[in-house]
Amino acid sequence: MPNKVRIIQKEWAVLTKPYINYNGSAVVMNTVEAKHPCQNSNSSCTTYAAIVNGTKAWTEYTRSTSFVEIRNAVRRLLYEVGLKRDDIQVVELINHDYIITPLT
């Protein structure tokens, strides 16, 4: 059975930089911030700490095994949402169970 051929269906994902809709247009966030944990329980914490630089943060918009659906999702992001091409990425998802690496 070690020479058995496996059929693996490809799966793609559309990734976008984090964005918000402001007045009907997409605004890409430069930094992703989270509320900083309070050290003193009596004081109010309103400070935010940057957790990820916005140029390195990507969020998954959709995933599919159909490349036609992936292409339609990218078109929707470009024309309806208003993102730029630099803010969208299409990647192929690889199941790590099937990756074989040498020991050396």
N, C-alpha and C positions, 0 to 999 in steps of 0.2 A: 503493500500500500504506500510506501514512501514516494513512488513515482506517479501517484495519482494526480491528475490535472485538476486544479481548482478553478472554478469560474468565479471571479470576483467582479462584482458590479461596481463601476466607478461612481463616486459620489463627490459632488462639488459643493462649495459654500461661497456665498457672497459676503465679504467683510466690508464694513464701513468704519470710518473714523467716527468717534462719538460726536453726535450733533443734536441740536434742538431745533424745533420749528419756531421761528420768531417772525411774526407778521407775515406768515405765509411763505417764508423762505427758510432754507436750511442754513444754520450757522454752526460750523465745526468748532468744537471746543479745543482750546489750546492745551489746557491742563485739566485732568480729572481730579477733583478734590473730594475729600471726605471730612466729616466732622471729627476733630481731634478729641481723643478721649480725655475726660477731665481727671486731673490728679486729685483735686479737692472736691469732695461730694457736695459741699455747701455752696460752691461758686457756680455761676452759670457759664457754660462753655459755648461760646459762639465762634471760636476760632476754627479755621479749616486748614488742613494740611494737604499739600499736593501728593497724591499717591502714584500717579503715572503721568509722565510727560505725554501730551496729546499727540505728538508725532509718532509715538511708539504704541499707542493704544488702538486696538481694533475690536469691533464688536461684530457678532454674527448677525447678519440681516436675514438670511434664509439659507437652507441647504436642500439639495435635491439630487436625484440620480438622472434627471432629464436636463440636458444642456439647453434645451429650448426654454425651459422654465427659468434657468439661470440667466439666459440672455434677456428674457422679458423682465426679470427682476432688476437687472442692470439698467435697462432702458427706463424702467419706472423710476429708479433712483436718479437718473440723469435728467429726465424730462419732467417728471411730476414733483419729485422732492426737491430737485435743484442742486444736487451734489456735483462736484467736479470729478473728472476722471482720476485725479490724484488721490481722492478720498474714497475710492472704491477699489476693492481687490477681489479677484476670483481665484480661489485656490482649490486644488484637488485634495480631498480628505483621504488619508491613507490609514488603514487599520493597522495598528502597531502589532497585532497578533501575527501578521503575515510578513513582517520585516525580519530578514535573516542577516545577521552581521557576523563577520569573522571574529574569532576569539583573540587574535593577535592584532 
